[in-house]
Amino acid sequence: MNLDNSGLHQLVATKLDEAGQMYTQKRQKLVDALSQAGPCTLPELLEFSDGIAQSSAYRNLTVLEEMGVVRRLVHHGEYGRWELSEELTGHHHHHLVCHSCDVVIDVELPTHIEHLMDEAFEKAAIGSKFTVDRHNIDIVGTCANCQETAQA
C-alpha cells in the first residue's frame, strides 16, 4: 500500500478518531517526518518536525504507538527509534542494526523466504499454543562505515 501523504493522513485520522483521539497538527507533523525519515531517533525526528518540543513529541509518539500508528524499535543504543507501522505503510521489512553506531537500515526479503519463515514460526508456536500474528526481525552487526573506521 503506497500511500501519498493525504491518503496516509486520512488513514491515521480515521484510526485515531475510532479510538477517540484527535489527529492534531503536532501528530500530523510527526507522521510527516516519519514518512520522510524512516526509522529515526527522537532527536533526529525533531530535526524533521520543526517547532515541536521534545516532551510534546514524546507524548504524542506514545499515543501514536498505543494507537498502532507508529512502532518503537528498541535496541541497545542510547535512543529508541520510531517508524510508521507496517499496517499503515503496507511495507513489511526487517532491520539491519549496527551495534557500533546504532544505524538502522530497512531490508526486505523475497516473498518465498517470508513464507518459509512464517511457516517455521507457526510450527514453533504450536507446541506452546501460541498464535502468531506477525514477525519482525532485527539483524545485528556492523555497518560499512563502522567497518571502515575500525580498519583505519
N, C-alpha and C positions, 0 to 999 in steps of 0.2 A: 504494500500500500504506500505509494509515494504521494504524500500529501503536499500541496502547496501550503504556504503559511495560513491562508484564510481557511482552508479545509482543516488544518491542524488546530487552529484556534477554535473553530466551531466544534470539533470533536472534544477538545478539552473543556470548553464552556458547557457542553451538554453533560459530560461526565461529572463535572463539579456541581452543576445545577441539580442533577439527580441525587447527589449526596448532600444537598442543602448548603453548598459552599458557593461563594461568589468568585467569579473569574475577574479579579481586579487587574488594574493596569500593571502593578508590580509583578503579578503572576504571569501576565502576558509577556512582559519583558524577559522574565526568566525562561519561559518556554521559547521565545525567540532566540535568546542567547544559546540555549541548549541545542536548538535545531541547527545553529551555525557552528557551534564549538565542538560538539561531540562530547565524549567523557571528559569532564574537567573538574578541577577542584573549586572550592568556593572562591578563593582569591582570583582564579582565572575567570570564573563565571562573572564576578563583579566587574572585571575589565570589559566584558561584552555587554553587560546590562547597566548602563550608565545611570547614575542617580539613585541607586538602591543601597541603603546601608547594610552592612554585613549582618547585623542582628535581624533585620527585616527579611533579608534574603534567606537566611537560615530558617526562620519561622515559616516562611512561605514554601520553601523546599520541603520542609517537614509535612506540611499539609498536602502538597502535591504528591509526595511519596505515599502518604496514607491513602490518597485517592487513586493511586495506581498510574499517575501521570508521569512520574519520574522514578528512577531506580537509583539507589545509592550503592556504589561499588566500594567495598571496604577491603583495603589491602594493608600491608604492613607500614605504609608511608605515614607521613605526618598528617595528611589530609585524606578524607574520603573523596571520591569522585562521584559526579552526578551525570546521568544521561536520561534522555527521554525513554519511556518504557517501550518495549518491543510491541506491546499491544497497540500503541499509537502509531508507531513507525512502520510496523509490519516487516521490520528488518531484523531477522534472527541472526545473531552473531555471538562470537566469543571474544575473549580479550587476551592479548599478549601483554604481560605486565613485567616491566623491568624492575628487578629488586634493588638496583642501584639508584636510579633517578626517579622511579615511580611513574614513568611514562606508561600510558595505556593505549594500545593500538587495537582497533576493531579488526576482527578477522572472520571471514565467512568460510565455512566448509562446504564441500559438494553435498548436494541433496542426498545422495546414496549413503554417504558417511553419516549424515544426521539421522537417517532412518535406522542404520545399523546401531548407532548409539542409543536411540530411543528404544529399540528392541532390547538391547542389553540392559538398559536401566529398568525397563519393565520387568524383565526376568529377575534382576537383582532385588527388586522391591517386593515381588510376590511372596517370598518367604516371611517377610515382615508385615504382610498385609498393609502395605503402604501403597498409596495411589500417587502416581507420578503425574504432575501437571505440565512441567516443562523442565528444561535443564539450562544451566549457564556454566560455562567452563572458563576458568582463568588459567592461562598457561604462563608460568613464572619463569623468567630467565634474565638474560642481559641483552639490552638493545645494542644496535650497531654503534651508536655514539659512545656508550659506556665501554664497549669492547675496544674501540679505537683509543679512548683515553687511557685504559688500562695497559695497552700495548706501548703507548708513547713514553 
